[in-house]
């Protein structure tokens, strides 16, 4: 009988790991690499989403090779990630419109304080189970749509997509521009401050508050659900690079730095 394994992608704030487990939950192999931290202004923290995806492309084959495992032996792949970090990208090119804004970032503090002064904090907390805060994705997404010219209109047309890091990785793992799945799960969606915790669906009132077009949002699916294909990148030469580059829609955020 062929031995079966499960892979886990641990996409963290400072590094990404791929860990392979056997059916008994014993770790068989691991590969890990750090990614670049960008601080364009005081209190601003950004990551290059393409750099992180390129790491994942390398780490999965590395972990499989280290464990002497063939990709066909994987029966599932799970993702755990830095939850509130926010990415928007072009569906047709796969290019992020801006570097990802990290959960530590404080650029939306004034936006959140302005909303709180309007007296909507209690309503947001009732709908989301979370306090109105710049810690979550919604204010960052609103900021990105304002910072990247034309992105709101493109989002309404379905050509710009939003996701936390799980959505970004799943979209790429399942085909990217060639029909990649634009999905998330309730645990990640709940950290955006856009999901209603009673319905486990995107909340129209929250989208109105943060001025977010619904078309930009991923489909919310159960945490354990079927994706598409095997989602496992093939081996890549260590000098091979993805030829995509993040677009620049705000000063100093060209996304190519650090790769």
Secondary structure, DSSP 4 states (H G I P E B T S, - for coil): ----EEEEEEE-SSEEEEEEEETTS-EEEEEEEE---B-SSTT--EE-HHHHHHHHHHHHHHHHHHHT--GGGEEEEEEEE-SS-BEEEETTT--BSSPEEPTT--TTHHHHHHHHHTT-HHHHHHHHSS-S-TTSHHHHHHHHHHHSTTHHHHHHTT-EEEE-HHHHHHHHHTTTTTT---EEEHHHHTTTT-EETTTTEE-HHHHHHHT--GGGSPEEE-SS---SS---PPP--TT---------SSTT--S-TT-
